[in-house]
Amino acid sequence: MHKAWIAVGSVLALTLAGCTGAPADPGTPSPTPSVKRPFTVTTTEVPGTYDPAAATTSADAIVALNTFSRLMVVHPDQADLKPDLATDCLYTSATSYECQLPVGLTFQNGHALTASDVKFSIERAYRLNVPSSSIQLFDSLERVEVVHDHTVRFDLKYADTQFGYALATPAASIVDEEIYDPDAVRPNDAQAVGSGPYALVTTASDHLVFERFPRYKGALTGVLDEIKLAFAPDSAAAEKSVTAGTTDVVWRSLNAAALERLSAEMAEGGGVTRSGFTKVPLPQVRLQRVIVNPAAPYRDNSEVRAAVAAALQADRSAASIIPPQVTGSVASFPAGGTAQIPDIGAQRLRLTLGFTSAAPGERDLAGLLRDRLEESAGVSVLLQPDNMNADLILTDRPAWVNTALGWLQPYVDDPLPGSQAKVADLVRNARSTSDAATRLALLAEIQQQAAADLTVLPQSLAAETMLLGPGVTLQGQPFGPAWQLGLWSLRA
């Protein structure tokens, strides 16, 4: 028996030896397995914060809207208000708004999400009161009450028919009360923990990585398991990612020249670039506005404000601080033509003009506005990239929600002292009324007052830019409450 096993082993050894090829040449390197590139979205705009209560820019909104959930969601095309994380929200009286939560909600760290977290999150955002955030849309809020673990009630100071829209904005994002500081903005080096369709798992200076959260129970479920948000340094780099096929989506980022080049390729290729990209048709939602900083030394001087507005009139193509397709928009500012420039005195004023350098085309527009102000208004203007404390601020930041009151927020947040009481009454009445015609009349009066005060000036209106690579599609409702980027809709 023992000899038989030896014989079989010898035969097997010989057979294996015969099947074995010659040893590999040690000088030939082994092939390196290819690593699949993650699904990539490219943009030039970098978030400044990952805390939704402090979100003030479109880039901040990408993190807030995709990583965190809210009770309600707004479809921006028709401003349709629907439940997101809540199963239902309704008015139980004229001044009481109640929302039901489903059972079994969790944050991305596994902690349970209850009505107590909702109360904590709204009160925290209201307490932090970050300027230019969406928390100002909660002005009608009196208090938040936990009815039980799955019911939260909002008691209002007055009947506010628009309150549900506030619950769809970044400041209404639900955070984990066990780990978020109630009195401070969460630093970016601390983990962002939400309950939205995607978890933010990697943060770097040139990119973020989001992973799908499988236990998300809201209305905006994502499909792609991993999405990389890459930050291009400028339009040229974003354009190169398209031509080289190193990205799947480009959001905003491309200046006018880059768009012309890619549009020419699409015209030749039947709507497709040579690298296979198509353009998503988006409405005219990119509204450029010039805001007179409330802290500017000349803001209370009506002649200076009138001179600035008149100097910019010839190049103005938007006649309202609300896009024309939004219900309630009224053309209230003169656009084009030759305006009479008021005399602002013998001494030449010095003003600063801030703008977002990463926003496509904004540097060029800031230069044009500077030229007009110096030529026509007789002021000197110093351009200051990324200074949001300048005397004048050029911004294309969308509203937090695509309603007339959402777009009016930059004006009604900081009215002139003489207009403050009037504007507050108009806004309250517009929010309170349930009669559509009455609301439209009140909205028109607010816009007429804005045109008289000249603290927020419309300048131009353009379509937003989104390019999709080969095989990439959008499904469902692709955008946030005012056309912010939603990762949940991407398919490949």
Backbone torsions as a table, in degrees:
resi	resn	phi	psi	omega
1	MET	NA	-45.0	-178.7
2	HIS	-63.9	-42.7	-179.8
3	LYS	-66.1	-33.7	-179.9
4	ALA	-65.2	-43.0	178.7
5	TRP	-63.8	-36.1	177.0
6	ILE	-63.2	-41.3	-178.5
7	ALA	-66.5	-44.8	179.0
8	VAL	-62.1	-40.1	179.2
9	GLY	-64.2	-36.8	-179.9
10	SER	-66.9	-42.6	179.5
11	VAL	-62.9	-43.4	-179.4
12	LEU	-63.1	-40.1	179.6
13	ALA	-63.6	-41.4	179.6
14	LEU	-66.0	-39.1	-179.3
15	THR	-63.6	-45.3	179.3
16	LEU	-64.1	-38.1	178.7
17	ALA	-63.3	-37.7	-179.4
18	GLY	-70.0	-28.0	-178.7
19	CYS	-84.5	-11.1	-176.6
20	THR	-86.1	128.9	-179.6
21	GLY	-75.6	177.0	178.3
22	ALA	-65.3	145.5	-179.2
23	PRO	-61.2	146.9	-178.8
24	ALA	-64.6	145.2	176.6
25	ASP	-64.1	117.9	-177.1
26	PRO	-62.0	-17.0	179.1
27	GLY	-83.5	-8.5	-178.9
28	THR	-94.4	118.3	-178.3
29	PRO	-68.7	146.2	176.4
30	SER	-71.7	142.5	-179.8
31	PRO	-64.6	138.3	179.3
32	THR	-87.2	123.9	-179.8
33	PRO	-62.4	136.9	-178.8
34	SER	-72.9	142.6	179.3
35	VAL	-104.3	122.8	-178.0
36	LYS	-69.0	132.4	178.7
37	ARG	-69.3	135.5	178.1
38	PRO	-67.9	154.4	174.9
39	PHE	-58.0	127.5	-168.2
40	THR	-125.6	132.6	171.4
41	VAL	-112.8	127.9	-176.2
42	THR	-109.9	136.0	175.6
43	THR	-148.8	157.8	177.6
44	THR	-93.0	-9.3	-173.5
45	GLU	-100.7	128.2	-173.1
46	VAL	-105.1	130.5	177.2
47	PRO	-61.1	141.5	176.0
48	GLY	-92.3	-19.3	-179.0
49	THR	-148.4	150.9	173.9
50	TYR	-107.1	5.1	178.3
51	ASP	-92.8	116.7	-174.7
52	PRO	-63.3	-26.2	178.9
53	ALA	-68.3	-19.1	-177.8
54	ALA	-108.0	7.1	-177.6
55	ALA	-65.3	125.0	179.8
56	THR	-130.4	-6.3	-177.4
57	THR	-126.4	168.2	176.9
58	SER	-63.1	-35.9	178.8
59	ALA	-67.6	-40.9	175.3
60	ASP	-58.4	-37.9	-176.4
61	ALA	-65.9	-29.5	178.2
62	ILE	-59.3	-46.1	179.3
63	VAL	-68.1	-46.9	-175.6
64	ALA	-62.0	-45.8	-172.8
65	LEU	-77.5	-25.3	-178.1
66	ASN	-94.8	-29.7	-176.5
67	THR	-91.2	-29.0	-175.9
68	PHE	-114.6	157.5	176.2
69	SER	-111.5	162.8	179.0
70	ARG	-134.0	167.2	-178.6
71	LEU	-69.3	-34.2	-175.4
72	MET	-126.6	161.5	177.1
73	VAL	-134.7	144.9	179.2
74	VAL	-118.1	128.7	172.0
75	HIS	-86.5	114.7	-166.0
76	PRO	-68.9	-25.3	-174.5
77	ASP	-63.6	-40.6	177.4
78	GLN	-117.8	9.6	-177.0
79	ALA	53.5	40.2	178.0
80	ASP	-75.9	127.9	-178.3
81	LEU	-101.0	123.3	-177.9
82	LYS	-140.2	159.9	177.0
83	PRO	-65.9	143.0	172.4
84	ASP	-108.7	-89.8	178.9
85	LEU	-75.7	-30.8	178.6
86	ALA	-70.3	150.9	171.7
87	THR	-80.7	-29.1	177.7
88	ASP	-166.3	148.5	172.6
89	CYS	-135.8	135.7	-179.2
90	LEU	-156.2	159.7	176.2
91	TYR	-80.6	121.9	173.7
92	THR	-91.5	-13.8	170.1
93	SER	-158.4	178.4	-177.8
94	ALA	-62.4	-25.9	-177.1
95	THR	-123.0	24.5	178.6
96	SER	-137.3	124.8	-177.7
97	TYR	-122.6	121.9	-171.0
98	GLU	-121.3	137.0	-179.3
99	CYS	-124.6	139.6	177.4
100	GLN	-103.6	138.5	177.3
101	LEU	-107.7	145.1	174.6
102	PRO	-71.8	160.8	178.1
103	VAL	-79.9	144.1	172.1
104	GLY	89.3	16.6	177.6
105	LEU	-71.9	142.9	176.7
106	THR	-137.6	155.4	168.9
107	PHE	-81.4	171.6	-177.6
108	GLN	-69.6	-13.4	175.3
109	ASN	-93.9	4.4	179.0
110	GLY	93.0	-10.7	178.4
111	HIS	-68.3	146.1	177.8
112	ALA	-68.2	143.4	176.1
113	LEU	-109.6	119.8	-177.7
114	THR	-129.4	179.8	178.5
115	ALA	-60.0	-27.7	178.3
116	SER	-63.2	-37.9	177.0
117	ASP	-66.6	-36.2	177.7
118	VAL	-63.6	-49.1	178.4
119	LYS	-57.6	-47.7	179.5
120	PHE	-57.7	-44.9	-173.6
121	SER	-66.4	-45.0	-179.5
122	ILE	-68.1	-44.0	179.5
123	GLU	-65.1	-37.4	178.3
124	ARG	-63.7	-48.1	-179.5
125	ALA	-61.9	-39.7	179.6
126	TYR	-66.9	-37.8	179.5
127	ARG	-68.1	-43.2	-179.8
128	LEU	-67.3	-38.1	172.2
129	ASN	50.4	53.7	-177.7
130	VAL	-69.5	125.1	179.6
131	PRO	-57.9	142.5	178.7
132	SER	71.1	4.2	173.6
133	SER	-84.0	176.6	-176.9
134	SER	-83.9	4.8	-175.7
135	ILE	-66.9	-22.0	179.7
136	GLN	-64.3	-19.3	177.3
137	LEU	-72.3	-5.3	177.9
138	PHE	-98.7	19.8	-174.7
139	ASP	-60.9	-23.0	-179.2
140	SER	-83.8	-3.1	-174.5
141	LEU	-74.9	130.4	175.6
142	GLU	-96.7	-51.8	179.7
143	ARG	-160.7	162.9	176.2
144	VAL	-116.3	131.2	-178.0
145	GLU	-122.9	137.3	172.5
146	VAL	-90.3	112.4	178.0
147	VAL	-76.0	-50.4	166.8
148	HIS	-158.6	-173.7	-171.1
149	ASP	-54.3	-26.1	-174.3
150	HIS	-120.1	16.7	177.7
151	THR	-138.9	129.6	177.3
152	VAL	-126.5	140.1	-178.5
153	ARG	-121.9	135.9	177.0
154	PHE	-108.7	114.6	175.4
155	ASP	-91.0	130.0	-172.7
156	LEU	-107.5	151.5	178.0
157	LYS	-69.9	-31.0	179.5
158	TYR	-151.0	166.3	179.5
159	ALA	-64.8	114.9	-176.0
160	ASP	-123.3	102.7	-178.3
161	THR	-73.1	-9.8	-176.8
162	GLN	-103.6	5.2	-172.1
163	PHE	-62.1	-35.8	-178.5
164	GLY	-58.7	-30.7	179.3
165	TYR	-65.4	-35.0	178.1
166	ALA	-61.6	-32.0	-178.0
167	LEU	-74.0	-2.8	177.3
168	ALA	-102.6	0.8	-174.3
169	THR	-95.8	163.9	-176.5
170	PRO	-54.0	-37.8	-177.8
171	ALA	-65.2	-18.0	178.3
172	ALA	-89.4	5.2	179.6
173	SER	-62.5	142.3	-175.0
174	ILE	-92.6	123.8	178.8
175	VAL	-114.4	161.5	-177.0
176	ASP	-79.7	113.5	-177.6
177	GLU	-67.0	-14.6	178.7
178	GLU	-75.0	-21.8	-174.9
179	ILE	-126.2	-14.6	-179.5
180	TYR	-91.6	134.2	-179.7
181	ASP	-71.0	126.6	-179.2
182	PRO	-70.3	-13.4	-172.6
183	ASP	-123.0	10.4	-178.3
184	ALA	-150.1	148.6	174.7
185	VAL	-68.9	135.5	-178.6
186	ARG	-70.8	128.4	-179.4
187	PRO	-68.7	155.2	-176.5
188	ASN	-70.2	-17.8	178.3
189	ASP	-84.6	-0.4	173.0
190	ALA	-97.4	146.7	-176.7
191	GLN	-62.3	129.8	172.1
192	ALA	-79.6	124.2	-176.3
193	VAL	-125.6	113.9	177.7
194	GLY	-128.0	-158.1	177.5
195	SER	-138.6	23.1	-176.4
196	GLY	-81.7	-173.6	-176.3
197	PRO	-65.7	-23.0	-180.0
198	TYR	-132.2	143.2	174.8
199	ALA	-99.2	135.9	175.5
200	LEU	-83.3	108.7	-171.8
201	VAL	-107.4	-20.9	-179.3
202	THR	-138.4	132.3	175.4
203	THR	-126.1	127.5	177.4
204	ALA	-140.8	167.7	-176.5
205	SER	-65.9	-26.9	-176.7
206	ASP	-113.0	2.8	177.8
207	HIS	-168.9	161.7	169.1
208	LEU	-123.9	153.8	175.5
209	VAL	-124.3	129.5	178.2
210	PHE	-113.6	138.7	174.4
211	GLU	-118.5	141.1	-178.6
212	ARG	-61.5	134.7	178.9
213	PHE	-96.1	105.2	-171.8
214	PRO	-68.2	-17.5	-177.6
215	ARG	-97.4	9.7	174.8
216	TYR	-65.0	135.2	-175.2
217	LYS	-121.4	19.3	-178.1
218	GLY	-90.9	-161.6	-173.6
219	ALA	-92.6	-0.4	-171.6
220	LEU	-124.1	52.2	-174.9
221	THR	-66.3	131.2	176.6
222	GLY	-86.4	165.4	-179.0
223	VAL	-119.1	-43.9	-178.7
224	LEU	-67.0	133.6	-176.3
225	ASP	-71.6	-32.1	-177.9
226	GLU	-144.4	136.8	178.2
227	ILE	-134.8	128.9	175.8
228	LYS	-100.2	125.7	174.5
229	LEU	-99.7	105.3	-174.9
230	ALA	-97.6	138.8	-179.1
231	PHE	-102.1	110.0	175.9
232	ALA	-82.2	142.6	-178.0
233	PRO	-69.2	-25.5	-177.9
234	ASP	-163.1	-179.6	-178.5
235	SER	-62.1	-38.2	-178.5
236	ALA	-60.4	-42.2	179.2
237	ALA	-67.8	-38.4	177.7
238	ALA	-65.0	-41.2	178.3
239	GLU	-64.4	-40.1	179.0
240	LYS	-62.5	-36.3	178.9
241	SER	-64.3	-28.2	176.4
242	VAL	-74.6	-51.4	-176.2
243	THR	-66.3	-32.1	179.9
244	ALA	-88.0	-9.5	-179.8
245	GLY	68.8	32.1	-179.7
246	THR	-97.1	7.1	175.9
247	THR	-137.0	166.3	178.2
248	ASP	-108.8	-26.2	-178.4
249	VAL	-143.7	140.9	169.3
250	VAL	-119.7	126.7	-179.1
251	TRP	-113.4	124.4	-176.7
252	ARG	54.0	-137.2	163.8
253	SER	75.6	-31.5	-172.6
254	LEU	-94.0	129.5	178.3
255	ASN	-78.9	178.9	-173.7
256	ALA	-62.0	-40.7	-178.9
257	ALA	-65.3	-42.1	178.6
258	ALA	-63.4	-41.5	178.7
259	LEU	-64.2	-37.3	177.7
260	GLU	-63.7	-43.2	-180.0
261	ARG	-63.6	-46.3	-179.0
262	LEU	-69.6	-33.6	177.1
263	SER	-66.1	-36.0	177.1
264	ALA	-64.0	-40.3	176.3
265	GLU	-62.4	-41.3	179.8
266	MET	-65.4	-37.6	178.8
267	ALA	-63.8	-37.5	178.6
268	GLU	-75.4	-30.2	-173.2
269	GLY	-103.7	20.4	178.7
270	GLY	68.1	38.0	178.2
271	GLY	92.8	6.0	-177.8
272	VAL	-128.4	136.8	175.8
273	THR	-72.6	169.2	-179.5
274	ARG	-62.4	-25.4	177.7
275	SER	-94.2	7.2	171.9
276	GLY	92.6	16.9	-178.5
277	PHE	-92.2	143.9	174.8
278	THR	-120.2	159.8	-178.7
279	LYS	-103.5	133.5	177.8
280	VAL	-83.2	124.1	178.1
281	PRO	-72.0	115.4	179.9
282	LEU	-119.5	149.4	-178.4
283	PRO	-72.4	175.4	178.6
284	GLN	-74.9	86.6	-175.2
285	VAL	-119.0	-1.8	-179.8
286	ARG	-95.9	93.1	-176.4
287	LEU	-97.6	115.6	176.2
288	GLN	-85.5	126.7	179.2
289	ARG	-130.1	149.7	173.7
290	VAL	-108.5	121.2	-178.1
291	ILE	-109.4	130.1	174.4
292	VAL	-82.6	116.2	-176.2
293	ASN	-57.3	129.3	178.3
294	PRO	-56.9	-23.4	-179.8
295	ALA	-93.2	0.3	-178.7
296	ALA	-65.1	139.6	-175.1
297	PRO	-64.7	-24.0	-177.1
298	TYR	-105.2	10.9	-175.8
299	ARG	-62.1	-35.0	-177.9
300	ASP	-81.1	-2.8	179.3
301	ASN	-89.1	107.6	-175.4
302	SER	-64.6	-31.5	-179.7
303	GLU	-69.9	-37.7	177.4
304	VAL	-65.6	-44.9	178.4
305	ARG	-61.6	-41.8	179.5
306	ALA	-66.3	-36.3	178.9
307	ALA	-67.3	-41.1	177.7
308	VAL	-62.9	-47.5	-178.6
309	ALA	-62.7	-42.6	-178.4
310	ALA	-67.9	-37.7	-179.7
311	ALA	-64.8	-29.5	-177.7
312	LEU	-93.1	-4.6	-173.7
313	GLN	-63.4	-40.0	-175.7
314	ALA	-60.5	-32.2	-178.9
315	ASP	-97.8	2.8	-177.7
316	ARG	-78.5	128.3	176.6
317	SER	-115.9	-7.7	176.2
318	ALA	-108.1	130.9	-174.3
319	ALA	-104.8	6.7	-179.9
320	SER	-148.1	155.3	174.6
321	ILE	-86.0	9.0	171.9
322	ILE	-121.6	129.5	178.2
323	PRO	-55.7	144.2	-172.7
324	PRO	-63.2	-23.9	-178.5
325	GLN	-81.8	-7.2	179.3
326	VAL	-84.5	131.1	179.9
327	THR	-58.3	126.1	-179.8
328	GLY	106.1	-8.6	179.3
329	SER	-68.7	135.8	179.2
330	VAL	-132.6	131.6	176.2
331	ALA	-69.5	108.3	-173.7
332	SER	-124.6	-8.6	179.0
333	PHE	-111.4	139.1	174.7
334	PRO	-68.5	138.6	-179.6
335	ALA	-129.4	129.5	-179.3
336	GLY	79.8	179.8	-179.4
337	GLY	78.7	-170.6	-179.2
338	THR	-113.1	122.2	-176.8
339	ALA	-100.2	149.9	174.4
340	GLN	-79.8	121.6	-177.7
341	ILE	-90.3	121.5	178.3
342	PRO	-65.5	153.3	175.5
343	ASP	-80.1	122.5	-177.8
344	ILE	-108.7	17.9	174.2
345	GLY	104.5	166.8	-175.0
346	ALA	-74.3	-31.3	-177.6
347	GLN	-77.8	127.8	-178.6
348	ARG	-75.0	124.4	-177.7
349	LEU	-81.9	152.5	174.2
350	ARG	-113.5	124.2	178.4
351	LEU	-123.8	153.4	173.4
352	THR	-109.4	146.3	-179.9
353	LEU	-126.2	113.8	178.8
354	GLY	-96.2	151.6	178.3
355	PHE	-155.9	163.7	179.1
356	THR	-90.2	112.2	-174.3
357	SER	-66.6	-26.8	-177.6
358	ALA	-82.6	-14.4	-180.0
359	ALA	-73.3	133.8	-174.7
360	PRO	-61.6	126.8	174.9
361	GLY	77.0	-1.9	-174.3
362	GLU	-73.1	-32.6	177.2
363	ARG	-63.1	-42.6	-179.9
364	ASP	-65.2	-42.1	179.7
365	LEU	-66.1	-39.0	177.6
366	ALA	-60.8	-39.8	177.2
367	GLY	-63.5	-41.1	178.2
368	LEU	-63.9	-43.7	179.5
369	LEU	-64.1	-39.7	177.0
370	ARG	-59.2	-45.1	-179.8
371	ASP	-60.9	-43.7	-179.4
372	ARG	-64.9	-42.2	-179.4
373	LEU	-65.6	-39.7	-179.0
374	GLU	-73.5	-37.6	-178.7
375	GLU	-72.8	-41.3	-170.2
376	SER	-101.1	-39.3	-174.3
377	ALA	-92.7	-10.9	178.9
378	GLY	69.6	36.9	176.4
379	VAL	-121.8	158.6	173.2
380	SER	-99.5	135.3	-175.0
381	VAL	-125.7	122.7	177.2
382	LEU	-100.5	119.4	177.8
383	LEU	-75.8	132.9	-179.0
384	GLN	-132.3	94.8	-179.9
385	PRO	-56.8	134.2	172.7
386	ASP	63.0	21.5	174.4
387	ASN	-101.0	101.3	-180.0
388	MET	-86.6	10.8	173.8
389	ASN	-110.8	13.4	178.9
390	ALA	-69.5	168.9	179.4
391	ASP	-64.1	-44.0	176.7
392	LEU	-117.4	139.5	-177.7
393	ILE	-125.8	119.6	174.4
394	LEU	-90.0	124.5	-177.2
395	THR	-142.0	144.0	171.7
396	ASP	-116.7	19.5	179.3
397	ARG	-62.7	129.6	178.9
398	PRO	-72.8	170.5	172.0
399	ALA	-65.1	162.8	176.7
400	TRP	-77.3	-21.0	175.5
401	VAL	-147.4	140.9	-170.0
402	ASN	-83.7	60.3	173.3
403	THR	-125.3	165.0	179.7
404	ALA	-59.0	-43.8	179.4
405	LEU	-66.3	-31.9	175.4
406	GLY	-63.8	-44.7	-179.8
407	TRP	-71.1	-26.1	-179.8
408	LEU	-78.5	-8.0	-172.7
409	GLN	-54.5	-45.4	-179.5
410	PRO	-59.1	-29.5	177.9
411	TYR	-80.4	-50.1	-173.3
412	VAL	-73.9	-17.6	177.1
413	ASP	-68.9	-32.5	-174.8
414	ASP	-136.4	63.0	178.7
415	PRO	-70.8	161.7	173.8
416	LEU	-63.4	150.6	-178.8
417	PRO	-53.3	-39.8	-178.8
418	GLY	-72.0	-17.7	-178.9
419	SER	-104.3	-5.8	-169.3
420	GLN	-58.7	-49.9	-177.3
421	ALA	-65.6	-42.9	-179.8
422	LYS	-62.7	-46.7	-178.4
423	VAL	-64.7	-41.9	179.4
424	ALA	-59.9	-42.3	178.8
425	ASP	-65.8	-42.1	-179.9
426	LEU	-63.1	-43.7	-179.6
427	VAL	-65.0	-45.3	-179.7
428	ARG	-61.4	-43.3	-179.7
429	ASN	-67.0	-37.0	178.7
430	ALA	-67.3	-34.4	178.8
431	ARG	-76.9	-30.5	-173.9
432	SER	-80.8	-35.8	-171.6
433	THR	-71.0	145.2	174.2
434	SER	-103.0	1.9	179.5
435	ASP	-93.7	119.5	-174.6
436	ALA	-61.8	-42.0	-178.0
437	ALA	-64.9	-40.7	178.0
438	THR	-63.8	-42.1	179.3
439	ARG	-62.8	-42.5	179.8
440	LEU	-61.3	-40.2	179.1
441	ALA	-64.9	-41.0	178.8
442	LEU	-67.1	-40.6	177.4
443	LEU	-62.4	-39.4	178.1
444	ALA	-63.3	-39.9	179.7
445	GLU	-66.9	-37.0	176.3
446	ILE	-62.5	-43.6	-180.0
447	GLN	-65.8	-36.1	177.2
448	GLN	-66.6	-36.9	176.5
449	GLN	-67.9	-37.3	176.2
450	ALA	-61.6	-39.0	179.1
451	ALA	-69.9	-25.4	176.3
452	ALA	-79.6	-37.5	-176.7
453	ASP	-79.1	-34.8	175.8
454	LEU	61.1	39.4	174.4
455	THR	-96.9	-20.7	173.5
456	VAL	-130.4	120.2	-173.4
457	LEU	-115.8	126.0	172.0
458	PRO	-73.2	147.8	179.8
459	GLN	-126.1	-56.6	-178.3
460	SER	-149.4	161.9	-178.1
461	LEU	-133.6	132.9	-179.4
462	ALA	-146.9	164.9	176.6
463	ALA	-76.1	150.1	172.9
464	GLU	-76.8	160.2	-175.7
465	THR	-114.7	128.1	174.1
466	MET	-146.8	123.3	177.9
467	LEU	-113.9	137.5	178.7
468	LEU	-114.3	134.0	180.0
469	GLY	-78.2	-179.1	-178.3
470	PRO	-56.8	130.0	176.3
471	GLY	79.0	-0.1	-178.1
472	VAL	-93.9	134.8	178.1
473	THR	-134.5	167.7	173.5
474	LEU	-112.7	138.2	179.7
475	GLN	-128.0	146.8	176.5
476	GLY	69.4	-143.7	178.5
477	GLN	-95.7	104.9	-168.9
478	PRO	-77.3	-12.3	-166.9
479	PHE	-126.2	164.5	176.8
480	GLY	-76.7	-170.1	-170.6
481	PRO	-66.3	-12.8	175.9
482	ALA	-144.1	46.8	175.3
483	TRP	70.2	28.5	169.9
484	GLN	-77.7	156.1	-174.7
485	LEU	-69.7	126.9	173.9
486	GLY	-110.0	120.2	179.1
487	LEU	-74.4	-22.1	-174.1
488	TRP	-64.6	-20.3	-173.7
489	SER	-90.8	-8.8	-173.7
490	LEU	-75.5	138.1	178.5
491	ARG	-133.5	145.9	178.3
492	ALA	-145.9	NA	NA
